């Protein structure tokens, strides 16, 4: 019909908030509150994804884990009985490079 606007697939709400309350910012804050204590911060579907996530934490590819080197992270595959899961372990060690 003439004069009708097409339905938009975009929700226009203005600029994003300055402070980001993301999953990663909450994880990093929890780890900082417990320095040097290892925690399971993720259980991805594969060891490849777990290793990638651990590397992203170590290298601070996300600002929540800055500066690089202030967090340690490793990926492990845990098998218990017939169940296997992949985990990302991380801890805050402070400082950085």
C-alpha positions in Angstrom: 0.0 0.0 0.0 1.1 3.5 -0.7 2.4 5.5 2.3 3.0 2.6 4.6 6.5 2.2 6.0 8.2 -1.2 5.8 8.6 -3.0 9.1 12.1 -2.5 10.4 14.3 -5.3 11.7 16.3 -2.9 13.7 15.4 -1.5 17.1 16.7 2.1 17.3 17.3 2.9 21.0 20.2 5.3 21.0 23.9 4.7 21.9 25.0 1.8 24.0 25.7 2.5 27.7 29.2 3.6 28.6 29.7 1.0 31.3 29.4 -2.6 30.1 28.0 -5.1 32.5 28.9 -8.2 30.4 29.3 -11.8 31.4 33.1 -11.3 31.1 33.2 -8.2 33.3 31.3 -10.1 36.0 33.6 -13.1 35.7 36.8 -10.9 35.9 35.4 -9.1 38.9 34.7 -12.4 40.7 38.2 -13.6 40.0 39.7 -10.3 41.2 37.8 -10.7 44.4 39.5 -14.0 45.0 43.1 -13.5 43.9 45.2 -16.6 43.1 42.2 -19.0 43.5 41.3 -21.1 40.4 37.7 -21.1 39.2 35.9 -22.8 36.4 34.7 -19.9 34.2 33.4 -21.8 31.2 32.3 -25.2 29.9 32.5 -25.0 26.1 31.4 -27.8 23.8 34.9 -28.7 22.7 38.5 -28.6 24.0 39.4 -26.3 21.0 36.9 -23.7 22.2 38.1 -24.1 25.8 41.7 -23.5 24.7 40.7 -20.5 22.6 38.8 -19.0 25.6 41.7 -19.6 27.9 44.1 -17.9 25.5 41.7 -14.9 25.1 41.7 -14.5 28.9 45.5 -14.7 29.2 46.1 -12.3 26.3 43.3 -9.9 27.5 41.6 -10.0 24.1 38.6 -8.7 26.0 39.1 -5.5 28.1 37.6 -7.2 31.2 40.8 -9.2 31.5 43.3 -6.3 31.1 46.1 -5.9 31.4 47.4 -9.0 29.6 49.1 -11.3 32.0 47.0 -10.4 35.0 45.0 -13.6 34.6 46.1 -17.1 34.2 43.9 -19.5 32.3 44.0 -23.1 31.1 41.7 -25.6 29.3 41.2 -29.1 30.6 39.1 -32.1 29.6 37.6 -33.8 32.6 36.2 -37.3 32.4 34.1 -38.9 35.2 32.6 -42.2 34.4 30.9 -42.0 31.0 30.7 -38.2 31.1 33.3 -35.8 29.6 33.3 -32.1 29.7 35.7 -29.4 28.7 36.4 -26.6 31.2 38.2 -23.3 31.2 39.9 -22.6 34.5 41.1 -19.1 35.4 42.6 -17.1 38.2 43.6 -13.5 38.8 47.3 -13.1 39.6 47.4 -9.3 39.4 50.1 -7.1 37.8 50.4 -7.8 34.2 53.1 -7.3 31.6 
